[in-house]
Amino acid sequence: MLFIVIHQTYELWFKQLIHEFKRAMVLLNEDKLFETLAVLGRIRTIYKTLVAQIDILETMTPLQFNSFRGRLESSSGFQSSQFRKVEAILGRRDASMSSHFDPASKDFKEINELLNKPSLWDCVLNHLSRRKHDFPKEVLNRDVKVQYELNAGVEKGILAAYKTDPEASLLLEQLVDIDEGQQEWRYRHVKMVERTIGAKVGTGGSSGAQYLITTLFKPTMPELWSVRSQL
């Protein structure tokens, strides 16, 4: 019962995150900064709730989990289409993200649509550009279907925004909170899996904790972190 309730609750929060992220992107595209900050504040609080819920799940011992694990059969976290959508909104670009879904399904279509649209970070950079901060044109006009990479020109523009635009710095700090929340949730998820099944193969045939470890400490908005040493 605990396992089911926690995972159903996660799906509800992922649904809410998708809704809030999409709203934030609309507001950014309309250059409504203060309305955007309110939405981002809500997103940050949702991430704190996601992380806190792991404390509840960790009250389940490995023996308790293994008593019903076999009944999960091929079920896996990979099948959470909503978390895949969150990842796509945050800028992950990987064609395999939709490979676990039926090509005729709504989830397959929606994931791929998001993979072909600007990410949250793309919207942020374009908003800051309209606030007269300088970013490379090849980044602002980039192919959004391709994985974003750290860019020295973007880093320079972010540094200038921090130093000369107090309102923009509020936006950037909220985005740091959100990026940190995404990474923190991944870390806590990894440790929860490790303490529950150790190095066993995950449900659905995934590599369990070993796969999850490869996803750690990869910021979705890299210049927000690389610029810290220059502030």
N, C-alpha and C positions, 0 to 999 in steps of 0.2 A: 504493500500500500504506500509506504513512504517513497519508494523508488518511482512509482507511477505518479504520485502527486507532485513530487519535485520536478520531474521532467515535463509534466503537463504545464506546471507553473512557468518553467523556463520558456516553453513554447509561447505562452501568453506574453511574457516580457519581450521575447524576440519580435513578436507581432507588433507590440507597442513601439519598440525601437525602430522598426522599419517605418512606421507611421511618423514618428518624431523626426527621424533623419530626413525623410522626404519633405516634411514641412520646413525643416531648417534650410534645406537646399533651395526651396521655392523662395523663402524669405531672403536668402543671400542673393539670389538672382535678381530680386527686386530691390536690393541694397537697403533692406530694413534691418539694420544691425541690432538695435536694441530688442526687437521682437525675436531675432535669431538667438540672442544671448539667453532669453528666457527659455526657449526650447532646448538649447544646449545644456542649460542647468538641469532641466528635467532628465535629459539623457544621462548626464553624469550621475544623478541620484539613482537611476535605474541600474546602472552598472554596479553601484555600491550594493544594491539589493541582490543582484545576481551573484556577486562574490559572497555575500553573507549567507546565502542559501546553501552554499557548499558546506558550511559548518553543520547544518542539519543533516545533510546527506552523509557526512563523515561519522555520524553516530552509528551508522550501519557497519558492522564488522565484516571482514572478508568471509567468514563462515556463513553469516546471514545472507550476504549477496550471492555466494556460490550455491546456496540452497535453492535458488530459483533461476540462476543464470542460464541454465540449459533451456529454460522455457522461452528465453528471449530469441532463440534460434538465430536468424540472420539479421535481427534488428541491430542498428548501430547509430551512433551519433552522426555518422556521415549522412544519414537519411533526414536530418533536420534541414529541410529546404529553407526555413526561415533564417537559420543562422548563416547559411550560404548567402542569402540575400543581404544580410547585414555585412558580411565580408565583402561582397561585391560593391555595396554602397561606400564602404570604407576604402575601396581601391584595389582589392585583390583581383588579379586577372589571371585566371587559370582555367583552361577549357575543361579540365576534368571536374570542375566544381559541379557541373550538371550531369556528370556521367552516371550517377547512381539513380537517375530518374528516367522514367519512360519518356522518350522523345515526343510522344503525343500528349504528355501531361501538361497541366497548367503550370506546375512548379518548374518544369524544364524550360518552358517558354519564358516565364518571368525572370528566372535566374539569368538566362542568356540576354534578355532585354537589358537587365541591369549591367551586365558585363560590357554592353555596347554603349552605355551612357556615361556622362561625366561622373566622377566620384565626388564625395564631399570635399576632398582636398582640391579638386579641380575648381569647384564652385568657390571655395575660399580664395584661391589665388586670383581668379577672375574678379571677385569682389574687391580684393585689395588693389588690383590693377586699376579698377575704376575709382579707387580712392587716391590715385596718382602715385602709387608705389610701383617701382620698376621691376619687371620680371621679364625673362627672355621670351620673345615672341614664339619661339619654337616650343616652349612649354605651354604657353597659353593656348596655342593652336595645335597642340599635340594630338596624336591618335589615341583617343581615350580607351580604345580596346586593348592597348598595350600596357603592360605593367609599368607603373610609375617608378622612376629611379631618382635617387638623391641628385640634386642639381646645385652647383655652386652659385649660379646666378639667382636661383630662388632663395638660397640661404642668405645671400647679400640683401635681397629685397625684404626678407622676413626680419633681418637684423635692423634695417632702416625703419620698418614699421614699428618694431618694439621701441626704438629710440625716439621717434618723432610723432607717433600717432597713438595717444593713450587709449582711444576707443578701440583701435585695432588690436592693441596689446591685450585688452580684455577678452576679445574674441580668441586670440591665439592661446591665452592661458586656459580658457575653457576647453579648447581643443586638445591641449596637453593633458588635461584631466581625463578627457574621454579616451584618448589614445592610451594613457596609462591604465584606465579602467579596462579596456579591451585586453591589454597585455596581462593585467593582474588576474582577470577572469581565466585566461588561458593557463596561467601558471597554477592557480588553485585547482583548475580542472585536471591538469597533469598530476599534481601531487595527490589528488583524490583518487585518480585511477591507479597510481602506483601503490598507494596504501591498501587499495581494495583488491587488485588482481596482480600486482607486481609486474613482472615482465611477460606475463601470459599474452597470447594473441587476443586481440579485442573481439567483441561480438561483431558479427558480420564479416569476419576474416581480416579486419584491419590489424595493424601492428601494435595496437593499444598505445601504451604510454610512450613507446619509442617514436611513433609517428607524431604524437602530440608535442614531444620535446622539440621536434624540428620546427614547430610553429612559434616557439617562444622568442621573446625579445626582438620581434620584428615590428618596428613601429609602422603605422599606416601613413603617418605624415612625418617623414624622416627629418626634414629641415627643422621642425620644432625641437628636435633633440640635438641635432648637430650644432645648432646655433647657440646652445647654452654656454659653451666655453668662451663665447665671444661677447657675452652680455656683461 
